[in-house]
Amino acid sequence: MTRHLLQPFDLSRAETERILDLASSIEADPALYQDVAARKRLATLFYEASTRTRLSHETAMQKLGGDVIGFPSADVSSVSKGETMEDTVRVIQVYADIIAMRHPTAGAPMLAAKYSNIPIINAGDGGNEHPTQTLLDMHTIKKRLGRLDNFTIGFCGDLKYGRTVHSLAKSLTRYTGIKFYFISPEELRMPKACITEGMDYVETDSLEDAIGNLDILYMTRIQQERFASPEEYLKFKGVYILDGEKMKLAKPTMAVLHPLPRVDEITPEVDDDPRAAYFEQIQSGLHVRMALIMALLGLKDPKTGKHILDEQ
């Protein structure tokens, strides 16, 4: 059966942790994995602009010894001629072994998966989900804290449209002892669909009041492209800015994450703070996506000789 990653719960907790363990193995010995996907091909179908996510998937496949095809935006594909996404997927699956797709419409990769007999990775669908970002976020948290349970995390900024915070919050509900702070203006609060029964959470509009309680601070930008008008965006632009003064209120062991790109919500002075982990996330993303590609393609880990998604 073809496995896709369309939302975080497409992977069991055990499978998620095996992918994170594999990412650590790849990081420790990249040469061991440099040919595992030889003669395999990844297609990157990006209907929406991306820098890190597209290049990370492409580099991950190349570092595994595979090839890459695809397009970086809808206007350089046959979509500009009126081709439907369903037909695009039917065509691309003839050329490729796995697809990474980003689309501005929520649910688009889920629809595409109905027409694909090769794995599809959701690389972000509108303001809905971003499950590969969640994997690399979890990998970074585990490296920083040494665990994925018993900590307090604050999500700050655009929680209404922030697909990265939706996916990560849902995934962390599988772990015990997690307390959530949702820090946003009332108009940009976390959707109720992302707040599950039994979740230990606080909603607040004050970063200063919350930051001292946090082990992880997950900053997000206010996403101009998600608002109906420039005026609505400008109402919230700059509402939260993490700077050196606010960092003085935080624990000395707190880690700051950000899915990037940033605009003005983290000042450059924070970059030199050892608690800044957002550039570490980029490295985590490469190794995690290498592990995920191997898993969905059904490739064996050369270190263990086992398939990553098989029952173990």
N, C-alpha and C positions, 0 to 999 in steps of 0.2 A: 504493500500500500504506500502511495506517495505521501510523504510527510511534508507539511508546510509549517512555517512560523508566521502566523498572521496576528496573533495576540499572545501575551505571555503564557497563558494557561494551555496553549497548545503543547507545551512541554510540562511534564510532571516535575515536581520538586526534585526528585532523584535525577531525572535527565538534565535539568538545569544545572545541578551541582556537578554532574559529570562533565558537562560542557565547560564549566568554570575550572574544574580540575585539569581538563585537557588544555585550556588556554594557559594555565600555569606551566604545564609541561612544555608547550610550544615556546613560551617565553624563556624557559630554562635551557632548551636545546633546539633552537630553530632549524639547525642543519638536518636533524632527524626527520623533519616534516617537509623538506623542500621539494620533494617529488611525489608526494602522496596523491595529488590530484592531477598528475600528468595525463594529458589527452582529454581532460574534462574542460568544459567551457561554461563560464558564467555570463549571463546577459544582464546588464544593468539598464532597466527601463525607468528612467527618471522623468516623470511628467512635471516635476516641480524642481526648482533650483536647489542644489546641494553642493557643498564642498567636501566636508569631512566624511559624510556617510557614503557618498558615491565613491570617492577615492579610497576610502577604507575598505569597502567591499572589493574593489578592483585590485588593490594592492594585496589584500588577503589571498585572493585567488592566485595571483601571480606568484606570491611567496610559497604557495602550495604546489607550484609547478604547472598550474592550469592557464587557460587563455581567457580573454575577456572580449565581449562584443557589447553593443548596445548604443543608447543615445542619452545625452545629458539634459535634454529638454524636449518638450512636445513639439516645438516649432521646427526641429530638425529631423522629425520622423514623419511617417505617413499619416500620423494623427492630424497634421496640418492640412492633409488632403481629404480628411473626413473619415479615415479608418477608425473603426471602433476598437476599444481596448480589447474586447473579446477576440476580434480577428487578429490583432497584433500578437496576443498571447498564443493563439493557434499557430501562427507563423513562426514565432521565435522559438517555440518548443521543438521545432524541427532542427534548429541550428544549435541549441544550447542544452546543457544538462541541468541547469539550475538558474533561477531568475531572482534578482533583487529588484523590487519595485517601490518607487515613491510616487505618490499621487496626491493632489490637493483635495480630493473628495474622500470623505470618511467612508470606509467600507469597500473602496475600489479593489484593493488586493484580495479581499474575500471573494468578490465577484470573479476576479481573474482566476482564482484558484479552481473555480468550478469548470473552467475550460482548459485547465493545464494538467498534463500527465507528468510534469516534472515539478520539483519542489519550488515553491515561491516563498521568498523572504519579504515580509512587509518592512520596508525601510522608511516608513512614515506615511500615514494616510490622513491628511488634513489635520484637524485638532483631535483625532481619535486615539491612535496607538502608535508606539514606536518600540517594539519589543527587542530589537537588537541593541538599542540604546540602554534599555533596562538591563540586559545581560552585562554590558560593559560597566554600567553604574554599580551593579552588584559586585562585580569583580573588583572594582576600585574600592568599594566599601569594605569588602573582605580583606583586601590587602592593607587598608588603613587600620581597621579595628581588629582584624583577626577573627571575625565572626560575622554572622548574618542574623543574629538574634540579640535581644536585650540591649537595645540602644534607642535613642531619641533622635528623630529626624525632622527637620523643618523644611517645608517646601515654600519658597517665597517668590512672588511675582504673579505671572499670568497663569493661574491654575485652572481657569475655565477652558482656555484653548490649548493649554500646554500638554501635548500628547506624551511627552517624556514623563511628566509627573503622573499622568493617568496610569501609564503602564507600570511604573516603578511602585507606586502606592499599592496597586492591586497585587503585584508580585510579593511585596513584603508582608502582606496579610497571611502568607503561608508560614511565617516565622513567629516565634513567641517573644513576648516582652518588647514589642515595638510600640513606641508612642509617637504620634504624629502631631506636628504643629503645621497648620495650613495658614500661611501668612499672605494675605492679599486684600485688596479693596473688596467691599461687599459685592460689587458688580463682576468681579473676576474670581469668585470663590470656586473651590473644587466642586465639580458636578456631583450631585447626590448619587449618581450611578457608580461613582468611584469610592463611595464611603460605605463599607460593608458592615453588616451587623456584628457587633462586638468590637469594632475598631476603637482603640483608645486614642482620641484626637481632641485637639483644641483648635478652634478657628479664631483668628485675631488679625487685626490690621497693623499691628506694631511689631516690626522686626526688632527694635531695641528691647522690648519686653520679653521676647521669646529667645533671643540668641544665646543668653547665658545658660539655657537649659539643654542646649543641643549638642549631640555628638557629631551629627552631620547636618550641614546647611546646604540645601540644594537650591541655588539661585537660578532664576529663569528670566529671560528678557520679555518685555511687553511686545507681542508679535504684531507689528503693523499690518502684515498681510492678512491677518484674521479679522480685522475690524471693517465694518461697513463703510466708514468714512474717515478721512484724515482727522477730522475734528474729534471723533470718538477716541482715536488713538492718542492724540495729543493730550486728552484729558488724563490719561494714565501714564504717559511717558515720563520716566524719571521719578516715579512714585517711591521706588526702593533703590537706594544706592548703597552698596556695601563698600565701606572705606576703612582706613586705618583706625579711625575713632570707634567705629562700631566693632571692629575686631578686638578692641581692648575689652569689650564686654563679654567676649566668648571664652570658652574653656581653652586652655593651652593645647589640648589634644583634639579639639574639634577639626573636622575636615570640611573644606568648602568645595562643593561640586557644582558644575555648570555644564549643560549639554552643548553649549556654544552654537552659533556665534553670540558673542555679547555685544551690547551697544554701549550703554553707560551705567549698567547696573552693578558692575564691579570695577572699581577704579584701578589703574595700573599699579598703584602702590601695594595692593594686596597680592600681586603676582609674586613678590619676593618673600611673602610670609610662608613659612614651612607648612602652614595649614592649608594652603592653596593646592587643591588636587585636580583642578580642571584640565591641566595639560597632561597629567598622568592618565586621565580618562582616555585621551587620544591613543596612547600606547596600549591601554587595556582593550580599546575597541578593535585594534588590529588583530591582536591575539584571539580575542573572543570570536571575531567574525571568521577567522581561520578555523577555529574549533567548530563553529556552527556549520560552516560549509561542509566540513568533513562529516559531521553528524548527519546532515540532511541528504548528502550523497551516499550515505551508507558505507563510508570508507572506514577501514580498520585503523585504530591507533597503533602505529608501529612499535610503540613502547610496550603495550600490553597485548597486542594481537587481537583486541576485541572491538566490536562495533559499539559506537558510543550510545546509540539509542536502543540497543537490544536490552532485554531483561538480563540483569547481571546478578 
